[in-house]
Amino acid sequence: MEASEITEEVTENVSVKKKVFVAGATGSTGKRIVEQLLAKGFAVKAGVRDLDKARTTLLNDNPDLQIVKADVTEGSEKLAQVIGDDSEAVICATGFRPDWDLFAPWKVDNFGTVNLVEACRKLGVNSLHLPKCLGLTLVAKLQAEQYIRKSGINYTIVRPGGLRNEPPTGNVVMEPEDTLYEGSISRDQVAEVAVEALIHSESYYKVVEIVSRPDAPKRSYEDLFGSIKQR
């Protein structure tokens, strides 16, 4: 199914549950994405590495939530099996955790993202959305972004400023890539942007950078995404 069809059906009839696969669903941003997807009327397949952690972190009493074991570093074939043909869009909220493995940033932020892209192509999932924080693994993430742009899959890449765990204190500011060099944003707002990208066709095939500012005007997401030109 095309991403535009997802938008139309979700917007017009939220009683028809569209399933979204979320990679990295127990992360600080991922769990917020899951919560907001469920609140918006989506069904969610939460891809996690640690099932025990997921059972204590996610809203397990929600019938629209399915928790599955998924590791983006294990290859596209296995990922495709986990994502399944019942998922109509994918949100990638993964991020490596520092440990002894010096290649962890590349395995997760580069190869892991590439594996997700290839899994989507195998399944015919034509909607991939990434709320990515560009930090120590800048090169790995940027190379993965280039791969996504050339894949032919509909995408939205979200680059947030400094991430805050606190609730939002201002309105979202959205600008084209490589234009916002300072500022921060609540993870709740990053999750909201990721979910809204599924709903509004103005987000398609775009890279956006976001922060929040107390003095910024309140704008609709249709307006925010629509203000960014495709490249």
DRENSE-442168 format. One line per 8 residues: number of its first residue (from 1); their letters; for each residue x, y, z of N, C-alpha, C. Coordinates in steps of 0.02 Angstrom, whole numbers, plus 32768, in hexadecimal, padded with zeros to 4 digits. Atoms other than C-alpha are relative to their C-alpha. Layout:
// DRENSE-442168
NUM) a) X/Y/Z/X/Y/Z/X/Y/Z; ...
This chain:
// DRENSE-442168
1) measeite) 802A/7FC4/8000/8000/8000/8000/802B/803E/8000; 7FDB/7FC1/8003/803C/80AE/7FD5/7FF5/8028/803F; 8004/7FD7/7FC3/805F/8128/8062/7FC4/802F/7FFE; 8039/7FD3/8006/7FD9/819D/801E/7FBF/7FDE/8013; 803C/8026/7FEE/7F57/8114/8035/7FFB/7FF9/804C; 7FFF/8003/7FB7/7F8D/8100/80EA/7FE4/8040/801D; 8015/7FBE/7FE8/7F74/81BA/8105/7FB5/8008/7FFA; 8047/7FF6/800D/7EC7/81BC/80B7/7FD5/7FD6/802E
9) evtenvsv) 802A/802C/7FD9/7E84/8126/8114/8005/800F/804B; 7FF8/7FF0/7FB9/7ECD/8156/81BD/7FDB/8040/8010; 8020/7FC0/7FF4/7E8E/8208/81AD/7FB4/7FFA/7FFE; 8048/8002/800A/7DE0/81DA/8172/7FDE/7FCB/802B; 8021/8036/7FDB/7DC1/813C/81D6/8032/7FDF/802F; 7FCF/801B/7FD1/7E2C/811E/826F/7FEB/7FBE/801D; 8016/8041/7FE6/7DC1/8086/829B/8021/7FC8/7FD9; 7FDA/8032/8026/7E21/8029/8213/8048/8006/8016
17) kkkvfvag) 7FBE/7FFC/7FE2/7EC2/8000/826B/8037/7FF1/7FCD; 7FC6/8009/802A/7F5D/8019/8202/803C/7FF0/802C; 7FCA/8016/7FD5/7FF4/7FBF/8248/8043/801E/7FEB; 7FBF/7FE2/800A/809B/8016/825A/8034/7FD9/8027; 7FC8/8022/7FDE/813D/7FBB/8283/8030/8036/801A; 7FD1/7FD1/7FE2/81AC/801C/82FC/803E/7FDB/8016; 7FC0/801D/7FEB/8262/7FE9/8308/801E/802B/8037; 7FE6/7FDA/7FC7/82B4/801A/83AC/7FC8/8019/802D
25) atgstgkr) 803D/7FEA/7FDF/820B/8020/8403/8007/800C/804B; 7FF8/7FF5/7FB8/824E/801D/84B6/8031/8038/800F; 7FD2/7FC8/7FF4/82C8/80AD/849E/7FDB/803C/801B; 801E/7FC5/7FE1/82AB/8156/84ED/7FCF/8023/7FD1; 802E/7FE2/8031/825D/819A/844D/7FD0/7FCC/7FE4; 8029/8035/801D/821C/80F4/8409/7FC1/7FF2/8028; 803B/800F/7FD7/81A8/80D3/849C/7FCC/8038/7FFC; 802E/7FC8/8008/815E/8180/8488/7FDC/7FFD/7FBD
33) iveqllak) 801E/8009/8042/8140/815E/83D0/7FC9/7FCC/8003; 8032/8035/7FF9/80E5/80BD/83FC/7FC1/801B/8022; 8039/7FE5/7FDB/8077/8118/8479/7FD6/802F/7FD5; 8024/7FD0/8028/804A/81A1/83FF/7FDE/7FE0/7FC3; 8021/8025/8035/8026/8128/8371/7FBF/7FE1/8018; 803B/8020/7FE4/7FAD/80C9/83DF/7FCA/8034/800F; 8030/7FCA/7FF1/7F5C/816C/8417/7FDF/801B/7FC1; 801B/7FE7/8040/7F44/819D/835F/7FD5/7FCC/7FDC
41) gfavkagv) 802B/8032/801F/7EE9/80FB/8338/8023/7FCD/7FD4; 7FDA/8032/8026/7F75/8096/82E7/8006/7FC0/8029; 7FE8/803E/7FE0/7F9D/7FE1/830F/804C/8001/7FFA; 7FB7/7FFC/7FFE/8054/7FCB/833C/801F/7FBB/8009; 7FD5/803A/7FF6/80D0/7F3F/8326/8043/801B/8019; 7FC5/7FE3/7FE0/815C/7F6C/839E/803B/7FD0/7FFB; 7FC5/8029/8007/8205/7F27/836C/8032/8010/8037; 7FD4/7FF5/7FC7/8276/7F10/8404/8035/7FCA/8003
49) rdldkart) 7FCB/8032/7FF6/8318/7EB9/8430/7FF5/7FD8/8040; 8008/801F/7FBE/82E7/7E92/84E4/7FB5/7FFB/8010; 8047/8009/7FF5/8239/7E48/84F9/7FEC/800D/8049; 8010/7FF5/7FB9/8240/7E4D/85B8/7FFC/804B/800F; 8002/7FB8/7FF7/8269/7F07/85B5/7FC1/801E/7FE1; 803A/7FE6/8024/81DE/7F26/8538/7FC0/7FF5/8029; 803D/800F/7FDB/815D/7ED3/85A8/7FF6/802F/803B; 8005/7FD1/7FC8/8184/7F4F/8633/8000/8048/7FE9
57) tllndnpd) 7FF9/7FBC/801A/81A0/7FE7/85C4/7FC4/8017/7FD8; 8036/7FED/802E/8110/7FE3/8547/7FBB/7FF0/801E; 8045/8007/7FE8/8053/7FE8/855D/7FE4/7FBC/7FEB; 800F/8045/8015/8038/7F2C/855A/7FB5/7FEF/8003; 8047/800F/7FFB/7F7E/7F35/8583/7FD9/801A/7FC5; 8022/7FE4/803B/7F57/7F89/84DC/7FFA/7FC9/7FCB; 8009/8035/8032/7F0C/7F0C/8460/801D/8011/7FBC; 7FE5/7FEC/8041/7F52/7F71/83CE/804C/7FFF/7FFF
65) lqivkadv) 7FB7/8003/7FFC/8006/7F55/8407/8018/7FB8/7FFE; 7FE0/8041/8006/806B/7EBE/83D0/804B/8009/800A; 7FB9/7FFA/7FF3/811B/7EA8/8414/8025/7FC4/7FE2; 7FDB/8035/8022/8198/7E45/83AB/804B/800D/800A; 7FB8/7FFA/7FFA/8251/7E23/83BB/801D/8012/7FBC; 7FE3/7FE9/803F/82B3/7E81/8336/8043/8022/800D; 7FBD/7FE2/7FFC/836A/7EAF/831F/8012/8017/7FBA; 7FF4/7FE6/8044/838E/7F21/828B/8044/7FEC/7FE5
73) tegsekla) 7FBD/8013/8017/8442/7EE2/8284/8003/7FB9/7FE5; 7FFE/8047/8011/8410/7E2F/825C/7FF0/7FF2/7FB7; 800A/800B/8048/83EC/7E48/81A3/7FB9/800D/7FEA; 8041/7FEC/801B/835D/7E7A/8132/7FCF/7FC6/7FFA; 802D/8039/8008/8318/7DCB/8116/7FDA/7FF2/8041; 801F/800D/7FBF/82F8/7DAE/81CF/7FD3/8039/8014; 8029/7FC6/7FF0/82B7/7E5F/81E5/7FBE/7FFE/7FD9; 803C/8003/8029/823D/7E48/8156/7FCD/7FCE/801E
81) qvigddse) 802C/8031/7FE1/81F7/7DAD/81AC/7FDD/801D/803E; 801C/7FE3/7FC2/81DF/7E0E/824F/7FCF/8038/7FF0; 802C/7FC9/8012/8194/7EA9/81FF/7FBF/7FE6/7FE4; 803B/8022/801B/811E/7E3C/819B/7FDA/8029/7FCE; 8026/7FDD/8034/80A7/7E66/810F/7FC2/8023/801B; 8038/7FDC/7FE2/8028/7EAB/818B/8013/8047/8016; 7FEA/7FBC/7FEF/8092/7F46/81AE/8000/802B/7FC2; 8008/7FD5/803A/806C/7FD7/813B/802F/803C/8001
89) avicatgf) 7FCE/7FCB/7FFB/80F1/8052/8178/8031/7FEC/8036; 7FCB/800E/7FCF/8192/804C/81DB/801C/8041/801B; 7FDE/7FC9/7FE0/81D8/80C8/8258/803F/7FE5/8021; 7FC1/8016/7FE4/828F/80B3/8285/8015/8031/8037; 7FEB/7FD7/7FC6/82B7/80F5/8334/803A/7FE0/8024; 7FC8/8023/7FE1/8352/808E/8351/803A/802F/800D; 7FC4/7FDB/7FF1/83F5/80CD/8398/802F/7FD2/8026; 7FD1/802E/7FE0/8493/8075/83CF/800C/8015/8048
97) rpdwdlfa) 7FEE/7FF3/7FBA/84C3/8064/8486/804B/7FF6/8007; 7FB7/8006/7FFA/857A/8085/84AE/8013/7FC2/8027; 7FE5/803A/7FDC/85D7/7FE6/84DD/8045/7FF2/7FE4; 7FBC/8011/8014/8679/7F8B/84B8/8007/7FFA/7FB5; 7FFE/800B/8048/864B/7F72/8401/8007/8044/7FDC; 7FF3/7FC0/8021/869A/8003/83A2/7FD9/8007/7FBE; 8026/7FFD/803F/8635/7FD5/8307/7FB5/8006/800C; 8047/7FFC/7FF0/858D/7FE4/8362/7FDC/8038/7FDB
105) pwkvdnfg) 8023/7FCA/8024/8564/808F/8315/7FF1/7FEE/7FB7; 800B/8013/8046/857A/8049/8265/7FCF/7FC7/7FFA; 802D/8039/8004/851E/7FA7/828A/7FB8/8016/8008; 8045/7FEB/7FF3/8484/8001/82CC/7FEB/8039/7FD3; 8016/7FC3/8022/847F/80AE/827D/800A/7FFE/7FB5; 7FF6/8005/8049/84C0/807D/81D1/7FE5/7FBF/7FE6; 8015/8041/801B/84B0/7FC4/81AD/7FB9/7FEE/8016; 8043/800F/7FE8/8415/7FB4/821A/7FCB/8025/7FD9
113) tvnlveac) 8030/7FD9/8028/83BC/803F/81BB/7FFC/7FE4/7FB9; 8000/801E/8043/83F1/7FF3/8115/7FD7/7FBF/8000; 8026/803E/7FFB/83AA/7F4C/814E/7FB4/800E/8002; 8047/7FEE/7FFE/8304/7FA1/8176/7FE7/8014/7FBA; 8013/7FEB/8044/8300/7FF1/80C9/7FF6/7FC2/7FD4; 8005/803B/802A/8320/7F4A/8075/7FC6/7FD4/8014; 803A/8027/7FE9/829E/7EF3/80E0/7FC0/801F/7FE6; 803B/7FDE/801A/821F/7F77/80AD/7FF8/7FF3/7FB5
121) rklgvnsl) 8004/800D/8048/824A/7F5D/7FF6/7FEA/7FB9/7FF2; 8015/8046/800A/8236/7EA1/8006/7FB5/7FF8/800B; 8046/8008/7FED/818B/7EB6/8055/7FD2/802F/7FD9; 8029/7FCF/8023/8150/7F45/7FE7/7FE4/8035/802E; 8014/7FCB/7FD3/8140/7FB9/807D/801D/8041/7FE6; 7FE9/7FC3/8022/8148/8065/802E/7FFC/803D/802E; 8002/7FC7/7FD2/8157/80D4/80C8/8031/7FF3/8039; 7FCD/8008/7FCD/81F2/80E5/8135/800F/8044/801E
129) hlpkclgl) 7FF8/7FC0/7FDE/8204/816E/81B7/8034/7FF9/8037; 7FC9/8004/7FD1/829D/8193/8220/8008/8040/8029; 7FED/7FC9/7FD5/82A8/8208/82B5/8046/7FF4/801A; 7FBA/800E/7FF1/8366/820C/82BF/8023/803B/801F; 7FD7/7FCC/7FE1/83D5/826F/8334/8047/7FF9/7FE7; 7FBD/8003/801C/8478/8299/82E0/8033/8017/8034; 7FCF/7FEE/7FCE/8503/8294/8360/8043/7FE0/7FF2; 7FBF/801F/8007/859E/822A/8378/8004/7FD3/7FC3
137) tlvaklqa) 7FFF/802E/8038/856B/81B7/82EB/7FE9/8024/7FC0; 8016/7FD7/8038/8550/8242/826D/800D/7FE0/7FBC; 7FEE/801B/8042/85AB/81EF/81DC/7FD6/7FC2/7FF1; 8028/803D/800A/8552/8148/81F5/7FB8/8011/7FEE; 8046/7FEE/800D/84A7/819B/81F9/7FF8/8022/7FBC; 8005/7FDD/8040/84C8/820C/8164/8006/7FD0/7FC5; 7FFA/8031/8035/8500/8179/80FA/7FC0/7FD7/7FF9; 8040/8024/8001/8462/811C/812B/7FCA/802B/7FDF
145) eqyirksg) 8030/7FD4/801F/83FC/81B4/80FA/8007/8000/7FB4; 7FF5/8001/8048/844A/81B5/804D/7FE5/7FC0/7FE1; 801A/803F/8018/841D/80FE/8039/7FB4/8002/7FFB; 8049/7FFC/7FFF/8369/8121/8067/7FE8/802B/7FC5; 8016/7FD3/8035/835B/81B1/7FEB/8002/7FDF/7FBC; 7FF8/8021/8041/8395/8141/7F5D/7FD6/7FC0/7FFA; 8023/8041/7FFE/8326/80AD/7F8F/7FBF/7FFF/7FD8; 8040/7FFE/8021/8287/80E8/7F3B/7FC6/7FFB/8030
153) inytivrp) 8034/8005/7FCD/8226/80D2/7FDE/7FEE/8045/8019; 8015/7FC2/7FE2/81BF/8161/801F/801D/8007/8045; 7FDF/7FF8/7FBF/821A/81AA/80B4/7FF4/8045/801C; 7FF8/7FC1/7FDE/821D/8233/8135/8038/7FF7/8032; 7FC8/8003/7FD1/82C0/824F/8192/7FFB/803D/802D; 8008/7FCA/7FCF/82AE/82B6/8230/8041/8006/8028; 7FC4/7FF2/7FD9/8349/8305/827C/7FEF/802F/8039; 800F/7FD3/7FC8/8323/8347/832A/803F/8021/801B
161) gglrnepp) 7FC9/7FE0/7FDD/838F/83C1/838A/800F/7FD9/8040; 7FF1/8022/7FC1/83CB/8398/843A/7FC1/7FE4/801F; 803C/8021/7FE7/8352/831C/8487/7FF6/800B/804B; 8012/7FF7/7FBB/82F9/8340/852B/7FCC/7FCD/8014; 8031/8030/7FE7/829A/82C1/8594/7FC4/8023/801F; 8035/7FDB/7FE0/822F/834A/85E2/7FC6/800D/7FCF; 8039/7FF0/802C/8181/8376/859E/800F/803E/7FD6; 7FF5/7FC6/802C/8177/83F6/8511/7FF7/8043/8024
169) tgnvvmep) 8005/7FBD/7FE3/8192/84AC/853F/7FF7/8035/7FCB; 8009/7FD0/8037/8178/84FE/8496/7FE2/7FDD/7FC4; 801C/801B/803E/8139/84E3/83E5/8037/7FE9/7FD1; 7FD0/801D/802E/818F/8480/835D/8014/8032/7FCA; 7FE4/7FDB/8038/8200/84DC/82E4/801E/7FCE/7FD0; 7FE8/802F/8032/8222/847C/8243/8021/8025/7FC6; 7FDA/7FE0/8035/82A5/84AC/81C3/801E/7FCB/7FD2; 7FDF/8030/802D/82FC/845B/812C/8040/7FE6/801E
177) edtlyegs) 7FC3/801E/7FE8/8394/83EE/8145/803B/8032/7FFE; 7FC2/7FD9/7FFC/8439/843E/8178/7FF3/804B/8009; 800F/7FBA/7FF4/83E9/84E0/81B4/7FF8/8011/804A; 8008/7FF4/7FB9/83C7/84CB/826F/803E/7FE7/8025; 7FC0/8012/7FE1/846B/84CD/82CE/7FFF/8006/804C; 8004/7FFD/7FB8/842E/84EB/837F/7FB7/7FF9/8015; 8044/8009/7FE6/8398/84C7/83EC/7FF5/7FB9/8018; 8010/8041/7FE4/8347/8435/8444/7FB5/7FF3/7FF8
185) isrdqvae) 8046/8012/8008/82A1/83D9/8445/7FEF/7FC5/802D; 8018/8037/7FD7/823C/8366/84B4/7FF9/7FC1/7FD6; 800A/8040/8024/823C/82AE/8483/7FB6/7FF5/7FF0; 8048/8006/800E/817E/82B8/848E/7FEF/8021/7FBD; 800D/7FDE/803F/817F/8334/83FF/8020/7FDD/7FC5; 7FE0/8027/8036/81F9/82CC/8399/7FD2/7FC6/7FED; 802E/8037/800D/8182/8239/83AC/7FC2/8018/7FDB; 803B/7FE4/8020/80F0/82A7/837A/800E/800E/7FB6
193) vavealih) 7FED/7FF2/8045/814A/82E1/82DD/8004/7FC0/7FD7; 7FF9/8040/8023/8173/822D/82AE/7FBC/7FE2/7FEE; 8042/801B/800D/80BE/81F9/82BD/7FDA/802B/7FCE; 8022/7FD3/802F/807A/8292/8263/801B/7FF9/7FB9; 7FE3/800B/8042/80F1/826B/81D3/7FDC/7FC8/7FDB; 8026/8036/801F/808A/81CF/81B3/7FBE/8018/7FE4; 8044/7FE9/8010/7FEA/8232/81A6/7FFF/8034/7FC8; 8000/7FC8/802F/801C/82C7/813C/802D/7FF4/7FC4
201) sesyykvv) 7FD9/800D/803D/8054/82AE/8089/8034/8036/7FF3; 7FCF/7FCA/8008/80B2/8354/8094/8045/7FEC/801B; 7FC1/8016/7FE2/8139/82F5/80F5/8028/7FD2/7FD2; 7FE1/8034/8028/8162/827B/8069/803F/8017/7FDC; 7FC0/7FF5/8023/8212/8271/8022/8023/8040/8018; 7FE1/7FC4/7FE5/8255/82F6/8096/802D/7FF0/803C; 7FD7/7FFF/7FC4/82DE/8311/8117/7FF2/8041/8024; 8011/7FC4/7FDA/82AA/8389/81A0/8028/8002/8041
209) eivsrpda) 7FDE/7FF6/7FC1/8302/83D1/8237/7FCF/8024/802F; 8031/7FE5/7FD1/829E/83FA/82D4/801E/8012/8043; 7FF3/7FEC/7FBB/82B1/8456/8378/7FBE/801D/801A; 803B/7FDC/7FE6/8233/84AA/83EA/8017/8041/8021; 7FF1/7FBE/7FE4/822E/855F/8422/7FC0/801D/8020; 803A/7FE4/7FDE/81BB/85B4/84A0/7FDF/8039/7FD9; 801B/7FC7/8025/81A5/864B/842D/7FE9/7FEE/7FB9; 8014/8015/8044/817F/85E5/8390/7FB4/7FFC/7FFC
217) pkrsyedl) 8049/8005/8008/80CD/85F1/834C/7FEA/7FB7/7FF9; 801D/8042/8008/805E/8558/8352/7FEA/7FF7/7FB8; 8011/800D/8045/8053/850F/82A3/7FE9/7FB8/7FF7; 8017/8044/800E/7FF9/8478/825D/8039/7FD8/7FE0; 7FCC/8029/801F/8063/83E5/8224/7FFB/8000/7FB5; 8007/7FF9/8048/801B/83F5/8177/8027/803D/7FE8; 7FDC/7FC2/8011/8061/84A6/8174/804B/7FF7/8009; 7FB9/8009/7FF2/8107/8475/81C3/8022/7FD6/7FCA
225) fgsikqr) 7FE2/802B/8033/812B/83E5/814C/7FFB/8020/7FBB; 800A/7FE1/8041/80E4/8446/80BA/8031/8038/7FF1; 7FD1/7FC9/800A/8161/84D3/80D6/8045/7FE8/7FEB; 7FBE/801C/8011/81F4/845D/80B4/7FFD/7FE5/7FB9; 7FFE/8017/8045/8221/8440/7FFE/8026/7FBD/7FFB; 7FDD/803E/800E/8255/8396/7FBC/8042/8010/7FDF; 7FBF/7FF8/8021/830B/8383/7F86/8010/7FC4/7FD7
